[in-house]
Amino acid sequence: MTITYRSDVTVKAVRTSSTDDDVTQAARVSTLGAEAVDAQGSTKGLINFLMRDRHGSPFEHNSFTFYIEAPIFVAREFFRHRAGWSYNEESGRYKELNPVFYLPAPGRPLVQVGKPGAYTFEPGTDLHYTVTSGVATEAYRHAWSSYQVQLRAGIAREVARNVLPVAAYTSFLATCNARSLMHFLSLRTSKENAKVPSFPLREIAMVAEGMEAHFAEQMPVTHGAFEKHGRVAP
């Protein structure tokens, strides 16, 4: 198989059961009981109240499932999100992995300036990009060849995969509710209107941006309230 290099990620909505009405219905159970199932009223006003005062549980009665393709180093960071999330990832034990590896796009900042807790990333020079791309592609070719040699020799896939780098692409399903998704977005995007600043890895921010676009489409009032109140998860 020919080695493929990518600088992007894939984010696809597989299943969605999420509307703004799900939020208001859940909230109205507190005051109406069974009558909340058929109750009508101001969706926007109630959702903004819930978001502002951080009444979070009404935002949990919904579901998003995404299919994601990203480098392993992105998946490992993604899986740090545990509360309200479920995952299933492709397994290098049970299938032969594909020769797809990550290369930073030319515009991806390459130089870290400062120290941990007080640093920024700045664009690199043409030389920085040439060095990064050249070293990475050489390492990927060698790693993929080593993986294939082991498989042809009869080595188990779960052992042969050990030579592959974290820049190899993996795929997984991620399922969450809107509250968990908003928490993810608050940490994995960098927005000027955010009350709490975040400094996400650029590659996981790319995943977050794809997920947020679907969230905004499916739950526009909830997403609008999230934006209005500083992108803080309730």
URJOBEL-V841750 format. One line per field, one symbol per residue. ss: DSSP state (2 for helix, 1 for strand, 0 for the rest). phi: phi as a letter, one per 20 degrees, with the letter a starting at -180 (. if undefined). psi: psi as a letter, one per 40 degrees, with the letter a starting at -180 (. if undefined). A space follows every 10 residues. Layout:
# URJOBEL-V841750
ss = ???
phi = ???
psi = ???
This chain:
# URJOBEL-V841750
ss = 0001110001 1111111002 2222222222 2222222200 0022222222 2200002222 0011111111 1222222200 0000111110 0000000001 1100000000 1111100111 1100022222 2222222222 2222222222 2200002222 2220000111 1111110222 2222222200 0000000000 0222222222 2222222202 2222222200 0000
phi = .efddccdcd ccfebccbcf fgffffffgg ddmfffgdfd rfffffffff ffeleeffee eabccddcda fgffgffgff edfncccbdf dfedcffeec cecgfgefgd dedocgnbbc dcgeegfgff fgffffffff ffffffffgf ffenffgfef ffefefeffc cbecdbdfff fffgffedcc cfeffdfccf ggfffffgff ffffgffecf fffffgffdn ldff
psi = ihhhhieaih hhhdhhghid dddddddedd debdeddeii ahdddddddd ddefgddeee fihhhihhhi iddddddded hdheiiihii hedeihiigh ihhhidehhe hhhaihegii hiiiiddddd dddddddddd dddddddddd ddeeiidedd eeeiieeiii iihhhiiddd dddddddeih idehdhiigi hddddddddd ddddddddgd ddddddddfe fhh.
